[in-house]
Amino acid sequence: MASEISSKEVLDGSFYSLLIEASPSNITPDTASVFTAWDASRQIPKFIWISRESLKKAGLNISAPLFKAAAMADDLMLVLLQTVQSNPAKAPELAKRLGGSLHFSAKQYDLPESIYVTEDFVAFGIKDSLIGDGGYARVKKARTLDGKIVARRICHKIVERKICDAAERMIATLQKFQGNPWIIDLLGVCKYKKLSGEYGTVTFHSLYPQNLFEVLEPRIKFEKIIQLELAGQLLKALQSLDGAHGDLKPENILVDLDNLKLVLIDLEFYRSNKETGEHIKGSLQWAAPECFLVDGAAITNKLDVWPAGLILYYLFLTPHYECFPWHGRSPWETLRFLREIKPDDMQKFLLKDPLSEHQKVLLCGMIEVDLEKRWTIDAAAAYFQEHIFPGKKAPMDDQKN
């Protein structure tokens, strides 16, 4: 193999300079081992020489048995793992040189915790820390170098094209809204290739105590001011999107009741107001009926209004709400019910509940089957601010401004 490698080829991979000899004359088969490395897209192999001596000069003392085993297996990751463990603070720089991220599986490398390295930080996966499990991803906890506990969102088997695309859409959307106080913050992205050949994507976010479903489901009574505060924040969050979340439901809203803060998550189905293509459908029991009943009829600035109205209904009546007639039914039963429902029937359902007159007006305008009559998010937010929760400034307004 050594005869196939020229000094020029080694030097062309200059982003590996942290690991290779400074002088090409020192790179020989007798003084170093050759490894196969991959570029960021994992498509083009690059051959590089690494010696234990060069690593020592960089302050990375790799044991002879480990280095020999890595060389025999042509496994650069073993050397990189030792590098990260020896000097984790330098790991982000290493990830930047090697294409953006590194992943060391606890199972593959017999580690107590998986290690994730991005260009921004290092995180250690916490075992047995499942927070949530959905159709596209599961969420577990992780610990950063400074001891902060964060959430890591692990995409399910993204060898499937649609899930891979969903992950990329979500990352792009979160990057677009970075700094928006109503959207979960994106702390880092780790992309890697598994031994099975599948590609993995893990994103890291701030950790919140619970989602809104976990708040509403037990039907525990909490103060009306908190209900209205969360309702107002939800409307403001949707206004800040310049489009539609596309899969709005209580599970996709994280809340911190101690600090009265709310953020939206899981924006794979986000749709900007400029998009004109077919809308990607969200969860059946929460999505607006036109998403499933009429092809191409989705109006972006009214797409989130229906599910937001359902959520506000539960908030206003907690803990005494009734479930909507289609909730808990099978998908086929739900579709049949939504096809047959009439606007008057929906209003009769809403108007029988112990809501204030202004709350009834708001919900009837939001949970409206007829698209022409359904309010926009801006109209709903304005009505809420004027008639239901006037003069109250949400905690996040100052940050937003």
N, C-alpha and C positions, 0 to 999 in steps of 0.2 A: 504493500500500500504506500510505503514511503516514497517510492519512485514516482508516484502519480501526483505528489504534492510539491508545488513550487513555492519558493519564498514569496513570490508576488501574490499567489493565491491566498497565502496566510495574511499578508499585509492588507489585501483588499477587504478582509473581514475586520477592519480597524475597530469596529465597535466591540470587539472582543479583547481590546488592548489591555483591559484590566487583568486578563488571565494569561496572555502569551508573552514570550520573551521580548524584551525591548530591542534586542539586536538579532536580525535574521540569522547571523552566523552562529548563534547559540542554539538554533533550532535544528536538531538532528535526531534521527531515530534512536540514538544512544542516550540522549539527554532528556528526551521528552516523549510523551505519548500522543498519538493522534486520536482526535475525537470527531464524530460527526455531529454537527450542530445544525439547527434549522433556523431559517429567517422567521420573521413575525407571522407570516402567512402559513408557515409549516409546509411550504412547497419546495423550496430550493435548498438542498443540503450544502453545507459549507464544511470543509475539513480544516481543522485548526490544531496546532501543536500546543500542548500545555506541559510544563514540567513542575515538579514539586518545588524546585528551587525558586521558580518565578512566583509561585504562590506564597512561599515564605517571605519573599521580598515585599509582597503586598500585605504581610501580616497575617496570612492564612496558612496555618500549619496543618496540612492534611497528612494523616497517618499513612505510612507506606502500604499496609494491607488494604486500606480503603482505596488508595490511589491505584494500586495494582488491580484490584477487583473492578474498579471503574474502567480502567484501560482495557482489561480483558473483555468486558461487556460492551465496550464502546459506549458507555453511559455517562455522558457529561453531567447529567442531573445529579449523580452521586457526588461529584465534585462541587457542583453548585449548592447542593444541600449542606455540605460541610462549610462552604463559604458563608451561607446564610446563618447557620447556627453559630459560627465563630464570630461573626460581626453583623448582626441583624440590622443595625443602623445603616449599613452600606448596601443592604439588599435592594432598596428601591432604585439606586443608581445602577445596580447590576441588571434589574428587570428592564430598565430603560434601554440599556445597551443590547439586551437580548430580545427586544421586540415588544415590551410593554408589560408583561406579567409572567410569573412563574408559579407553579403549583406543585406541592409535594404531598402526595396522598399518604395519610396515616397508615392505611392498609398496605400500600405498595412498598413503603420505606420503613415499615415497622416503627412508626412514630406514635407518641402518646396523643398528638393532635395533628391534623392536617395543617400545612402552612401555605398561606396565600401571600404572594408578593406582587404589588403593583408599583407603578412609578411614583405613587404618593405615600404608601404605607405598607406595613407588614401586619398580617392578621393571623391568628391561630384559631382554628375551628374548635368549638367547644362540643364535646361528645354529649349525646343524649340531651340535646337542648332544643328539640323541635318546638317551634312557635306556631307554625301554620303549614298546611299542606293543601295546595290547590291543583287545578288541572294543568297548569303550566309550570309551576315551581313549588318548592318547599322552602320554608324559611327557618333557619336555625341561628343560634347566637355565635358570636366570635369575639375574640379579645385582641385588641391592638397592643403594640409595644408599650404604650404608656398605661396599660391596664384598663382602658375604656372598653365597655361592653357594647358591641354594635350588632346589627342584624345582618346576616348574610343570606341572600336569596339565590338558591341553587336551581337553575333551570332543569326541568326533567328531560333526559335523553334528547338533547337537541340535535341528534343525528337526523331527527325528523325535520324536514325543511320548514314546515309551518311554525314549529316551535322556535327554531333558530331565527326565523324572520321576526317572530314576535319579540324575542329577546333583543334583537338589534333595534327594532322600533322603539321598545321601551327605553333602551339606553339613549338613543338619539333624542327622544322626547324629554327625558330627565335632564340631559345636557342642555337642551333648549331652555328649560325652565329652572336651570340652576340659579339659586338665589331667591326664587319665589317662595315666600314663607308659607304658602298653602300647599306646596308640593313636597313630598319626601325628598330629602337631600341625597344626592349620589356621592358617596365618599370614595368609591373606587370600583374598578372593573377588573376581574381576573379571568382571562380566557386561556384555555389549555386544551391539549389533546390527550385523551385517555389511552391506556394500553389497548383497549378494545377497538380503538380507531374512532370512537365517538368524540365529538368536540364538546367541551364544557364551558359554561359561562356562569360566573358567580359575581353578583353585585353586592356592594356593602352600603348600608344605610344606618341612620340614627335609629336607636331602639326606642319604641313606644310601648307603654304598658299593655295596651289592648286595642282591639278594633271596635268599631261601633256596634257590630253584631253582638259582641261579648258584653257590651253595656246594656243593650236592649233586651236580649234574650231572657235573662233572669227575671225581667219585669220588676226590677228593684226601683222603688220610688226615689227620685232625686229632685232637688229644688227646681222650681219652674224657671228661675233665672238661668240655671245651667242648661235646661232644655232649649230656651230661646237663644242663649249664647251660641250653642252648637249649631242651631238652625241658621242663625245669622252668618256664622263662619262658613258653613257649607255653601251658602249662596254666594258669598264673597269669593270662596275658592273657585267655584265654577265660573264666575265672572272673569277671573284672572286668566283663564285658559286660552282665550281667543279661539275657541273651538269647543269640541265636546270630548269629555273623558271617554265615553263610549261603552264603559262597563261599570257604571256607577251602582254601587250596592254597599250595604253596611260593612261587609268584609273588606272592602277596598278603601275604607276611611279609618285612619288610626287616630286615637284620641288619648290625651293626657288630661284626665279630669282634675288632677291636683293643680295643674297650671292652666287649665281651660284652654287647651290648644288642640287644633284639629289639622290633619294633613291628608291629602289624597295619595294613594299608591296604585301600583299596577296599571300603568298607562299604555299597555300594549295596543289598545284599540283607540288611542287618541286620534281625533280627526280635526284638522284645522278648518277654519271657515272657508279657506281657499280651495280645499279639496272637493272635487266633483265626482270622483269614482264611487263605486259601490261601498257602502259602509260595512265594516267587519262587525258581525253581530256579537253582542255581549251575552250576559246571562239571561236566559229566557224569562225567569220569573220577575226580573227587575227592568229589563229593557223595554223601551217604548214599543207598542204593538206594531207600528208600521215597519219596524225592522224585520219582522217575520211574516207579516201579512201582505205587504205591498212592495214589490221589487222596485228599488230605486226611488222610493218616496221619502227617504229620510231627509229632513231639513236639519242641518247641523246645529243651528242655534236653538232648536227645540228638542234635540235628541236627549239631553240630560234632564230636561224639565220633568218628564214623566217619572223617572226613578227618584229624582230629588223630591218630588211631591209625595211619593210613597214613603220616603224616609222621614220627611217632615211630619207626615201623619203619625208615624210611630213615635217620633220625638214629642209631639204635642200631647199625645194621649198616654205616654208612659206613666204608670204601668198598666193602664186600663184599656189598651187598644185591642181591637179585633183584627185578626189577620185578613188580608184581602182574599176574596173568594177563590182565586186561582192559586194562592200560595199553598204549597204542600201537595199539589196535584202532580201527576206525571206530565212530561212535556207535551204529550198528545192531548191530554185533557186541558192543559193550560192553553194550547193553541186554539182548541175548539171553543173554549170559554171566551178568549179574546176576539175570536172571529164573530161571536154572537152578541158580545156585549154592546149595549147602546149607551150613548152619553148620558141619557136621563137615568139609566140604571146606576151608573157610577155615582152620579150626584145624589141619588137617593141613599146609596150606601154611606156616603160621606156625611150627608146632612142629618142623619139619625144619631150621630155621635155627639157627645157633650163638648163640642168645640165652640169657640167664640165666633161671632158673626164674621169678623174679619178673617179668622182662620179658615172658615168654610169657604169664603170667597176666594182666598188664595189657593186652597187645595183644589177647588173646582176648576180654577183656571189652569192649574198645573197638570192634574190628572184628568186630562181631556183627550178623548180618542180622536176627535176632529182636529186635524193639524191646523186648519185655518183659525180655529177658536182657541187653540192652546197658546198659553202665554210663552214668552221668551224668558230666559234666565234673568235678563236685565229688568224686564217688567215685574217678574216675581220678586226680585231683590228690592226693587223700588217700593213695591206695595208693602212688603214685610217691614222695611225700614220706616215707612211713613205711618202704617196703621197698627203694626203688631209689636214692634220693638223699637219705638222711636227714641232718638236722642242718645242711644247707647253706642259707644265706640268699642269695637271689638279689640281684644288685647293685641292682635297682630297688625292693626292698622298702622301704628307708628313704624314698625319694621318695614311694612310694605311701601310706605312713602319714603 
